[in-house]
Every structure is written in C-alpha cells, then in structure tokens.
Amino acid sequence: MLTGDFLCWEHKLPLEKGTNGTFITKQRLAPGRYKYKFIVDGQWMHSPDFPTVPDGKGGLNNEIAVKGASAELESLPVATPPKVELSKVEAAPTCNPKLNATVTAKTTGTKAIAKKPVQKSLASLMSEDIIPALQKELEKQEGISDLSLKFADNQLQGDFEKNGIRYSFWAYFPDGTLEGSRGFSLSSHGCPPSTIEPFLIDEKKITANLVVFWVMKRLFAQKLLSQN
C-alpha cells in the first residue's frame, strides 16, 4: 500500500500488481511537494532509489515534486520485494488543501478559503446525536419501561425499569469532551453507582455512534439487556 501527506498519513492506497511484477497505484496531485511511504507486509518503508527527506522520527520519507497538473514516476522499487511503481495520478485526494482550493476557486470564481469543520460541544453532541440514537436502541429492547436519558455535569445518565427492577448507568466525561477522560458505572435496586471503570479505551477516534455502541455493549455484558 501507499500513503503520504496528501492522504493525511491516515488513508492508504492499495497497489495493483502489474504484469511485470511491480505494483501500481494512481493519485491526482496538485503542483507542490509531497512526502510518501510504502507499506509492505505491514512494514512502513521508503524507496532508496528516489529522493528522500527526514521524517522527523529518525527515518526517511520519499518525496516527489509535482510541477504540472499531475506527476508521472517511473518504477519505484522498495527495499524488499515486491517492487512498486507509482504512475500518473487519477483520483483526487481528500485532505490536500492546495487541490481543494484550486477546485473551489474554479467553481465559484472567487478566492477559496479553507474552512475548518465546526465541532459540536459535548452537550450538543449528547442532545442532538447520542441521546436520540441511544433512546432508539433502548426502546427496541423488550420489557424496558420508564426510560429516562439526560446529560448534565459532563455525565450521561440513563434510567429504566425491567422486570420490576430499576437500573441506572452513567457515562462520565469529566474533561467535557469525547477525547478526554472517560468512565462508566452501573447501579440497580436504587443502590449507589458501582466502581467507575474505564470506558472507550481502545478507540482512537471517539464518535457519537461509538458512544452509543459501547453503552449498549456494557448493558448487554451486564445482562441488563437481552440479545435479540
């Protein structure tokens, strides 16, 4: 696979094997200089046969200078088989501000200004996305009644009754963001909350959908809910 700063180092382009034993991918690039790297058998590596620059971590990245509308490289072999070839680019990247600005300017005829997406506050995420989705999932469960969900003091609290027993749960976000510290606890029969346990610790990017998914998973794990 191939990745680079024109893909925010997050997305990876699969390489297609050619008839001559090399691997090929295509990517459209605006004029500029771009750093890239190959991923072979899970190992990130550069090609020693093409220009390199330090990656800031003690290693090297390959670098390409694009002077026209697109770039065409000959063979790009890596240090170990298989060999890799990067051809003229065909698909637009999603995180290249230079390319995005060029496209916008041609479309509108005005100077393009990159705008950062507006991030919702935690309270807005809870009220607009998380609580409605969580309520919808909980209402699908049989035997649940008197359901209540609310968000206050950076805590998502849920209460419901099942088989005559009152259950409560809390998802804690003490830093006021999804990315900060997180915890989870449960209670039944009106008892105090259980010991707070880590919550969403294995997820790199926390989203509203993941919060709903893991709340439901915790309730299933404690057998408070039944799998359909």
N, C-alpha and C positions, 0 to 999 in steps of 0.2 A: 504494500500500500504506500501511498504518498501523502504527506501532509506538509503544511507550511504556514507562514504568517498570513498568506492570502486566504487561508481557511481558519484563521484564528488559532491554529495549532490544535483545534478540537475535532474538526471533521477530517475524515480520511477518505482518499480516493482509491477505489480498488484498481489494480493493474490487470490488464488483459494480456494473456500470453500470446505473442506473435508466432508466426511460422518459423522465424529464425532463432527462436529460443529466448528472445528478450521479452520484457513485459512493458506494456504501453498504457499511458493514461492521457487524457486531453483536458485542458483547462484554459479558458479565455482570461487573459490578464490585460489590464490597462498598462500604459507605459509606466515604468518605475523599476525599482529593485526589490526582489523578493527572496526570502530565505525559505528553504525547504529541506526535507529529510525523508529518507525511505524507512519503511518498517518491514523488515524481512524476518519471518519466523518469530515475530514478537519483539525483535531487537531493533531499536532506533539506530540508524547509521547514515553516514554521508558517503558520497562517492569521491574517492581521492583523485579522480580523473577530471574533475570540474572545479571551478572556483569555489573557495570555501572562506568562511568568516567565523570568528569565535562565536559560540552560542551563549557565552556568559556563564556557563556552568562547567568550564574546563574542557568542553568538547568543541565540535565544529558543525556548522550547517553548510550546506551548499547554497550558493547564491546565483541568481540569474538577473541580468539587466534587460528589461524589455524596452526597446526603443520605438517600436511601431505599434500597430493596433493589436498585434499578437506576437508570440515568440515561438520559434521552432528550434528545438535542440536535436542534435543527432543522438547517438547512443549514450545512455547514462548508466554504465555498469556500476554495480555496488561492490563492496569489498568481497563478498562471498556470493556464490550463485544463489538465486537466479540473477541474470543480468537484467537491467532495467533501461527502458527508453522512454523519454518524455517527448511527445510530439506536439504539433501545433494545437493550441487550445480551442475548445468548442463550447464549454459550459461556463456560465457566469458564476463567480464565487459569491457567497452571501455576506461576507464581512469585509470586503475590500472598499474602504471609503472613497478611494480615487475613482474606481469604476462606478460606484453608486452615484457619486457626484456628477460624473460625466453624463450618465444616462438621464438623471433628473434635469440637468441643465438643457439638454437637447429636447426634452419633452415639454418643459414649461417655458423655455426661452428666458429664464431668469437665473440668477446666481443661486446655486444649490447650497444649502446649509444643512450639514448633518445634524439631526436631532436625536438626542438620546431618548429611548422609551421612558415614559413616566412610570415610575414604580409606585404601586399602591402601598399605602400604610398597612401595618398588620391588622389594624381594626377594620379597614376597608376590605382586605382580603378575607377576613373572617365573616363579615356581614354579607358580602356580595358573592363570594365563591365557596368558602369552606363550609360554613354552616348550612346553606341551602343544599349543597351536594351531600353532606353528611346526613341531614334530615331525610333526604330522599332515600338514601341507602338503609337507614334505620327503619323507616316506615315500611320497607319491604319485608322486614322480619315478622314472623308470626308471633303472636302473644305479647307484643310490646304495646303498652298504653301509657298515657300521661307523659309523653315525651317532651322534654324541655332542653333547648340548647341556647347557650348565651356566651358572650365573650366580655370579660371585664378584668381589669387589673392584670393584663397580659396572660390571662388564663381562659382557655376554652373549657367550659364546664357543660357536661351532659347529664341528664337525669331521666330515668324511665322506670316503669314498673313492669315486671314479668313474673307470672305465676304467683302474684301476691307479694313479691319481694321488691323492695326499692333498691335500685342500683344507681351509682353515680361514678363518673370518671372525670379526670382533669388532664388536660394537656397544657404544660407550662412553657411559656416563652418569656422568661424574666428580662431578657435584653430588649424586648419589644420588636424583634424581627424574627423571621423564619430561620435566618442564618446563624443566630446566636445560640445560647444555651437552650436546651430543651429537656423536658422531663414529662413523666406520665405516672398517674396513680389512679387507684380504684377504691370503691367503697361499696358496701352492701349492708342492708338492715339498719341504715342510719348510723353506722359506725364511722369513726374518723378515717380520713384517707390513709391508704396503705403507704409504705415507704416509696418515695419518689424514685422511679427507675429512669435510666437514660432512654431517650426517645429519638428516633430517626438518626441514629449514629452512623449508619452505613451508607447514607445517601449524600452524594456530593453537592447536588443542587436540589434544594427543597422547593417543592411546588405545592399549590393548593390540593391538587389531585393526590400527591403523595401523603399529605397530612390526613386526608380522608381515608386513603387506603390503609395506612398504618394504625389509625384509630380503630377501624373495623377489624383489622387483624388482631390487635390486642384484645378486643372484646371476644372474638372467636377463640383465641388462645385460652382465655379465662373461662370459656364455656358459658359466657353470659348470653351469647348468641349461638344459634344453630345453623350449620351449613345447610343450604337448600339441596 
